[in-house]
Amino acid sequence: MDTDDKNLLARARVATRLPAQDLARARRFYAERLGLRPVDERPGGLLYRCAGADFVLFRSAGSSPGTFTQMAFEVDDIETVVSELQRRGVVFEEVDAPGFRTRDGIAEIEGNYPSKGARGERGAWFRDSEGNLLGIGEPVV
């Protein structure tokens, strides 16, 4: 087995799947609140594309517990994005835990992955209409 065989998925594209108990309600939320429209659809599924990365909302009887970030959007100006999404009715999570606190929906996070060339990150979290926890992040250089 050569080296490339060991890394079969290293060149694969990653695509997120988010459950939706009510696909029509989820479509409205993503359109009205986030300004996103599906680029394709099939029975029981909506395909979205953001800067070349795909994610799918799929009809599911199950749901996520919403206790962890399931998908995140990396942006260049988190304050502008959060402000606009709040204007559209998105409610951001407020967190007050030791070493981690949001102010006006945005947290300052120490450290970042060295390969990103940032010393930290700013983050914000909200739930979609289906209870999925989504994040917004901005690297701090």
Salt bridges, closest charged atoms under 4 A:
ASP4 OD1 - ARG11 NH1 3.96
GLU41 OE1 - ARG27 NH2 2.80
ASP54 OD1 - ARG49 NE 2.65
GLU74 OE1 - LYS116 NZ 2.54
GLU79 OE2 - ARG122 NH2 3.05
GLU84 OE2 - ARG87 NH2 2.64
GLU84 OE2 - ARG88 NE 2.91
GLU93 OE2 - ARG127 NE 3.32
ASP96 OD1 - ARG101 NH2 2.68
GLU108 OE2 - ARG122 NE 2.90
GLU130 OE2 - ARG25 NE 2.77
GLU138 OE1 - ARG122 NH1 3.82
